[in-house]
């Protein structure tokens, strides 16, 4: 009979090709009532998936796909200091946190798991710095010349969406932003077509979910 999981407990799946490392990670979870390991066959129930790699590279990131094909899977990587992957690509694969193996403690492990399960993230300062440089370069070289932000939405589209979300009529938005009403309609139409949004309500919902407004 499958083990029952208490309400409010964070379910964690653990993967490591090294049996000793796997045992150590599982042992770190056993004495904290807030987390509970689930077996590989129940990985779909996991709020976070832990994967241990000595070297994090493109091959390691591809292995994450074999662990879970759910697009919303949140990974915590326990990694050696050999980081050879694109940080943005890691995030796209579902990596939400990284702990260096030589700085690992059970308390930090559980704390980071709870953060990931709650929708947050945690990266070492060096990786944060790399990611910031990637974001800066992408904004400067790719997005800004096209009038876009990292969200894929332009500043003026954000202004219009913010006012739509406040319940403003198109005529009010036009007056507020010093546009013609026709321009406001054009901005909304272009945004909805590009992002395949059905209507204004769908556009506002998208912006809220993405944390844009």
C-alpha positions as CSV (number, residue, x, y, z in Angstrom):
1,X,0.0,0.0,0.0
2,X,1.4,3.5,-1.0
3,X,2.5,5.6,2.0
4,X,0.0,8.3,2.9
5,X,1.2,11.9,2.6
6,X,0.1,14.4,5.2
7,X,-1.6,17.6,4.1
8,X,0.9,20.5,3.9
9,X,3.9,18.2,3.5
10,X,6.3,19.0,0.6
11,X,6.8,15.9,-1.5
12,X,10.3,15.5,-2.9
13,X,11.7,13.1,-5.4
14,X,15.5,12.4,-5.2
15,X,17.7,11.3,-8.2
16,X,21.4,10.6,-8.1
17,X,23.3,7.9,-10.1
18,X,25.6,7.6,-7.1
19,X,23.9,5.3,-4.5
20,X,25.9,6.9,-1.6
21,X,25.0,10.4,-2.6
22,X,21.3,9.4,-3.0
23,X,21.3,7.8,0.5
24,X,22.8,10.9,2.0
25,X,20.2,13.2,0.4
26,X,17.3,11.0,1.5
27,X,18.8,10.8,5.0
28,X,18.8,14.6,5.2
29,X,15.1,14.6,4.7
30,X,14.0,11.9,7.1
31,X,14.1,14.0,10.3
32,X,12.1,17.0,9.0
33,X,8.3,16.5,9.1
34,X,7.8,19.2,6.5
35,X,9.3,17.1,3.7
36,X,8.7,13.6,2.5
37,X,10.4,11.6,-0.2
38,X,8.3,10.0,-2.9
39,X,9.6,7.1,-5.0
40,X,10.5,7.5,-8.7
41,X,7.3,6.0,-9.9
42,X,5.4,8.8,-8.1
43,X,7.5,11.6,-9.3
44,X,4.4,13.3,-10.8
45,X,3.4,14.0,-7.1
46,X,6.6,15.8,-6.3
47,X,6.6,19.5,-5.4
48,X,10.3,19.5,-6.1
49,X,12.8,17.1,-7.7
50,X,16.3,16.9,-6.5
51,X,19.0,15.9,-8.9
52,X,22.7,15.5,-8.1
53,X,25.4,16.0,-10.7
54,X,29.2,16.4,-10.3
55,X,29.3,18.4,-13.6
56,X,26.3,20.5,-14.8
57,X,26.5,20.8,-18.5
58,X,24.1,20.4,-21.5
59,X,24.0,16.7,-21.1
60,X,23.0,17.0,-17.4
61,X,20.2,19.4,-18.4
62,X,19.0,17.0,-21.0
63,X,18.8,14.3,-18.3
64,X,16.4,16.4,-16.4
65,X,13.9,15.9,-19.2
66,X,14.1,12.1,-18.7
67,X,13.4,12.5,-15.0
68,X,10.1,14.3,-15.5
69,X,8.4,15.4,-18.7
70,X,6.0,17.7,-16.8
71,X,6.6,21.3,-18.0
72,X,6.0,22.7,-14.5
73,X,8.6,20.4,-12.7
74,X,10.8,22.4,-10.3
75,X,14.3,21.1,-9.9
76,X,16.9,21.6,-7.2
77,X,20.4,20.7,-8.4
78,X,23.0,19.5,-6.0
79,X,26.1,20.3,-8.0
80,X,29.9,20.1,-7.9
81,X,31.7,23.3,-8.7
82,X,31.9,22.2,-12.4
83,X,29.2,24.4,-13.9
84,X,29.4,24.4,-17.7
85,X,25.8,25.0,-18.7
86,X,23.9,28.1,-19.8
87,X,22.1,29.4,-16.7
88,X,19.2,30.6,-18.8
89,X,18.9,27.1,-20.4
90,X,18.9,25.6,-16.9
91,X,16.1,27.8,-15.8
92,X,14.2,26.9,-19.0
93,X,14.6,23.2,-18.1
94,X,12.9,23.9,-14.8
95,X,15.9,24.4,-12.5
96,X,14.8,26.7,-9.7
97,X,17.7,26.3,-7.3
98,X,21.3,25.2,-7.1
99,X,23.3,24.1,-4.0
100,X,27.0,23.5,-4.3
101,X,27.9,20.1,-2.9
102,X,30.8,21.4,-0.8
103,X,28.5,23.9,0.9
104,X,25.7,21.5,1.5
105,X,24.1,21.2,4.9
106,X,20.8,19.4,5.8
107,X,19.4,22.7,7.0
108,X,20.2,24.5,3.8
109,X,18.9,21.6,1.8
110,X,15.5,21.6,3.5
111,X,15.3,25.4,3.5
112,X,16.0,25.5,-0.3
113,X,13.5,22.7,-1.0
114,X,10.8,24.6,0.8
115,X,11.6,27.7,-1.1
116,X,11.4,25.9,-4.4
117,X,8.2,24.1,-3.5
118,X,6.7,27.5,-2.7
119,X,7.5,28.8,-6.1
120,X,10.7,30.6,-5.3
121,X,14.3,30.1,-6.4
122,X,17.8,30.1,-5.0
123,X,21.1,30.3,-6.9
124,X,24.7,30.8,-5.7
125,X,25.9,34.4,-6.2
126,X,28.3,33.4,-9.0
127,X,25.4,32.0,-11.0
128,X,23.2,34.9,-10.2
129,X,25.9,37.2,-11.6
130,X,26.1,35.2,-14.8
131,X,22.4,35.2,-15.2
132,X,22.2,39.0,-14.7
133,X,24.9,39.5,-17.4
134,X,22.9,37.2,-19.8
135,X,19.7,39.2,-19.1
136,X,21.6,42.5,-19.6
137,X,23.1,41.4,-22.9
138,X,19.8,40.0,-24.2
139,X,18.0,43.2,-23.3
140,X,20.6,45.4,-24.9
141,X,21.4,43.4,-28.0
142,X,18.2,41.5,-28.8
143,X,15.1,43.0,-27.1
144,X,15.7,46.8,-26.9
145,X,16.4,47.2,-30.6
146,X,13.0,45.6,-31.2
147,X,11.2,47.7,-28.6
148,X,10.6,44.7,-26.3
149,X,11.3,43.8,-22.7
150,X,12.4,40.4,-21.3
151,X,8.7,39.6,-20.9
152,X,8.2,39.9,-24.7
153,X,5.9,42.9,-24.0
154,X,6.9,46.4,-24.9
155,X,6.7,49.3,-22.4
156,X,3.8,50.9,-24.2
157,X,1.9,47.6,-24.3
158,X,2.5,47.3,-20.5
159,X,1.1,50.8,-20.0
160,X,-2.0,50.0,-22.0
161,X,-2.5,46.6,-20.2
162,X,-2.1,48.3,-16.8
163,X,-4.9,50.8,-17.6
164,X,-7.1,48.0,-19.1
165,X,-6.7,46.1,-15.8
166,X,-8.0,49.1,-13.9
167,X,-11.2,49.0,-15.9
168,X,-10.4,52.1,-18.1
169,X,-12.3,52.5,-21.3
170,X,-10.2,52.8,-24.5
171,X,-11.1,56.5,-24.8
172,X,-9.8,57.1,-21.3
173,X,-6.6,55.1,-22.0
174,X,-6.0,57.1,-25.2
175,X,-6.4,60.4,-23.3
176,X,-4.1,59.2,-20.4
177,X,-1.3,58.1,-22.7
178,X,-1.8,60.9,-25.3
179,X,-2.6,58.3,-28.0
180,X,-5.5,58.1,-30.4
181,X,-8.1,55.5,-29.6
182,X,-7.2,53.8,-32.9
183,X,-3.6,53.5,-31.7
184,X,-4.7,51.9,-28.4
185,X,-6.7,49.4,-30.3
186,X,-3.7,48.7,-32.6
187,X,-1.4,48.2,-29.6
188,X,-3.9,45.7,-28.0
189,X,-4.5,43.9,-31.3
190,X,-0.7,43.5,-32.0
191,X,-0.1,42.2,-28.5
192,X,-3.0,39.7,-28.5
193,X,-2.0,38.4,-32.0
194,X,1.7,38.0,-31.1
195,X,1.0,36.2,-27.8
196,X,-2.1,34.3,-29.1
197,X,-4.4,35.9,-26.5
198,X,-8.1,35.7,-27.1
199,X,-9.3,39.0,-25.8
200,X,-8.5,41.9,-23.4
201,X,-9.4,39.9,-20.4
202,X,-7.1,37.1,-21.5
203,X,-4.3,39.7,-22.1
204,X,-4.7,41.1,-18.6
205,X,-4.8,37.6,-17.1
206,X,-1.5,36.8,-18.9
207,X,0.1,40.0,-17.6
208,X,-0.9,39.3,-14.1
209,X,0.3,35.7,-14.2
210,X,3.6,36.8,-15.7
211,X,4.0,39.4,-12.9
212,X,4.0,42.3,-15.3
213,X,1.2,44.3,-13.6
